[in-house]
Every structure is written in C-alpha cells, then in structure tokens.
Amino acid sequence: MNKPQEQAEPSMIQEGDEELCTMVSWLHVHETVKMILVSMAQIELTLSDGDHNVTGLGEYFTLMAAHLRQMNSFLENNPATPQAVKTHGKVLEAQIDQGIMAFQFYDRLSQRLEHVVHGLELTEKVLMDPVKRLNRHCWEDVQAEIKLSYSLECERKMFDLVLQGTPLAEALAVYRNDQDAPKDDIELF
C-alpha cells in the first residue's frame, strides 16, 4: 500500500539567509518602485502634452459657441433672415455644444489619470520606507487617501470591490453598470 507523501515543511530562514532575504526584498521593492516611477512619468507626460492642446481647443470651442449664439440671436431677430439660415445656425450651435461636452470627457480622463499618479506616489513612499512597507496601517492610510480622492460614488464602490478581492473584470462591470444606470441627480466631478 502506498502511503501519501508527506508535505515538506517550509524551511525556516537560517541566520545567514537573513541578509539574502533582506537583499532580495530590497531588490524586489526597488525594482517595483522603478516601474512605478516610469509609469508615473508616462502618465505625467501624457497629461501635460494633452492639457495644452485640449485646453486651447476647449477655449476656442467655447469662444465660437458664444459668437455663434450672438449671431443666431441677431439672425433670429432679423425678419429678412431665411428660415434655412436660422435652421443651419441652430444645428451648428447644437454641434458645437456637443463638441464642448466631448472636452468634458478629457477633463474626466485627466482627473482619473491624476488619481492614478497620486496613488502611485503614495505607494512609492510606502514601498521606499522599510518600516512603512511592512506596516498594515500605513497601507490602510494610503488606501483611505486614494479612496477619498475619488469624486464619484461608483468609483469608490469599484475601489472597495477590488480591495475586497473581487476580480477586476467583475469590479469594472459593476462600475459600468452603475455609470449606465439612470440617475435622478447629477454628480459633479
């Protein structure tokens, strides 16, 4: 009769191995922080490159919308204006308003990326401190600060789900479902 193989107990760290474990831990943390810094740099560059261009475009669209409203008002009050011109003016005004709303998407995108950078900065600080990175309360403080930075309830809910161990795809599905649900009030960000 075959006896089941006994599981080997994990080996205890020998005195000489402590230094090796510390070095391996440091290497792992150091390399993780480098990757965080590279990610932060890429996000920061994306935000700064996009900010200049999108901010200028947003200002131009807002200025065009204001001029078009004045022109439409003039045309609407002028009895000699053909109805087709009035209609085209209103269509153009509606399209410009849609364009301005599209710039709001960029603002939301920028805000989310800023949250990512802020969270990575907090994570970097904890990882680089050998005492803090092993302190549960420090990680809980980082998580609480990140959660407080979110402006939408659905973001905070997704954050909680991920921290509770919900698979990312499932947490994102809940977020998207919450975003798509009709709301009685408007959430500003």
Backbone hydrogen bonds, N-H to C=O, Kabsch-Sander energy under -0.5 kcal/mol:
donor,donor_aa,acceptor,acceptor_aa,energy
17,D,14,Q,-0.8
18,E,14,Q,-0.9
18,E,15,E,-0.8
20,L,16,G,-0.7
21,C,17,D,-2.9
22,T,18,E,-2.6
23,M,19,E,-2.4
24,V,20,L,-2.8
25,S,21,C,-2.9
26,W,22,T,-2.5
27,L,23,M,-2.7
28,H,24,V,-2.6
29,V,25,S,-2.6
30,H,26,W,-3.5
31,E,27,L,-2.7
32,T,28,H,-2.2
33,V,29,V,-2.7
34,K,30,H,-2.0
35,M,31,E,-1.8
36,I,32,T,-2.2
37,L,33,V,-2.8
38,V,34,K,-2.3
39,S,35,M,-2.3
40,M,36,I,-2.7
41,A,37,L,-2.4
42,Q,38,V,-2.3
43,I,39,S,-2.3
44,E,40,M,-2.9
45,L,41,A,-2.6
46,T,42,Q,-2.3
47,L,43,I,-2.7
48,S,44,E,-2.7
49,D,45,L,-2.8
50,G,46,T,-2.5
51,D,47,L,-2.8
52,H,48,S,-1.3
53,N,49,D,-1.1
54,V,50,G,-3.1
55,T,51,D,-2.6
56,G,52,H,-1.7
57,L,53,N,-2.3
58,G,54,V,-2.9
59,E,55,T,-2.1
60,Y,56,G,-2.2
61,F,57,L,-2.7
62,T,58,G,-2.3
63,L,59,E,-2.4
64,M,60,Y,-2.9
65,A,61,F,-2.5
66,A,62,T,-2.0
67,H,63,L,-2.3
68,L,64,M,-2.7
69,R,65,A,-2.3
70,Q,66,A,-1.9
71,M,67,H,-2.5
72,N,68,L,-3.2
73,S,69,R,-2.3
74,F,70,Q,-2.2
75,L,71,M,-2.9
76,E,72,N,-2.7
77,N,73,S,-1.8
78,N,74,F,-0.7
78,N,75,L,-0.6
81,T,78,N,-1.9
85,V,82,P,-0.6
86,K,82,P,-1.7
87,T,83,Q,-2.6
88,H,84,A,-2.5
89,G,85,V,-2.3
90,K,86,K,-2.0
91,V,87,T,-2.4
92,L,88,H,-2.6
93,E,89,G,-2.1
94,A,90,K,-2.3
95,Q,91,V,-2.2
96,I,92,L,-2.4
97,D,93,E,-2.2
98,Q,94,A,-1.9
99,G,95,Q,-2.0
100,I,96,I,-2.3
101,M,97,D,-2.0
102,A,98,Q,-1.6
103,F,99,G,-1.3
104,Q,100,I,-0.9
105,F,101,M,-0.8
105,F,102,A,-0.5
106,Y,102,A,-1.1
107,D,103,F,-1.8
108,R,104,Q,-2.1
109,L,105,F,-2.7
110,S,106,Y,-3.0
111,Q,107,D,-2.3
112,R,108,R,-2.4
113,L,109,L,-2.5
114,E,110,S,-2.4
115,H,111,Q,-1.9
116,V,112,R,-2.0
117,V,113,L,-2.4
118,H,114,E,-2.5
119,G,115,H,-2.7
120,L,116,V,-2.6
121,E,117,V,-2.5
122,L,118,H,-2.3
123,T,119,G,-2.2
124,E,120,L,-2.7
125,K,121,E,-2.1
126,V,122,L,-1.8
127,L,123,T,-2.8
128,M,124,E,-2.3
129,D,125,K,-0.6
129,D,126,V,-0.8
133,R,129,D,-2.7
134,L,131,V,-0.9
135,N,132,K,-1.8
136,R,134,L,-0.7
138,C,135,N,-0.6
139,W,135,N,-1.5
140,E,136,R,-2.4
141,D,137,H,-2.4
142,V,138,C,-2.1
143,Q,139,W,-2.6
144,A,140,E,-2.5
145,E,141,D,-2.5
146,I,142,V,-2.5
147,K,143,Q,-2.6
148,L,144,A,-2.2
149,S,145,E,-1.1
149,S,146,I,-0.7
150,Y,146,I,-0.6
150,Y,147,K,-1.2
155,E,152,L,-0.6
156,R,152,L,-1.7
157,K,153,E,-2.4
158,M,154,C,-2.0
159,F,155,E,-2.5
160,D,156,R,-2.4
161,L,157,K,-2.4
162,V,158,M,-2.4
163,L,159,F,-2.3
164,Q,160,D,-1.8
165,G,162,V,-1.5
166,T,161,L,-2.5
171,A,167,P,-2.4
172,L,168,L,-2.8
173,A,169,A,-1.8
174,V,170,E,-2.1
175,Y,171,A,-2.2
176,R,172,L,-2.9
177,N,173,A,-2.4
178,D,174,V,-2.5
179,Q,175,Y,-2.5
180,D,176,R,-2.2
181,A,177,N,-1.2
188,L,186,I,-0.6
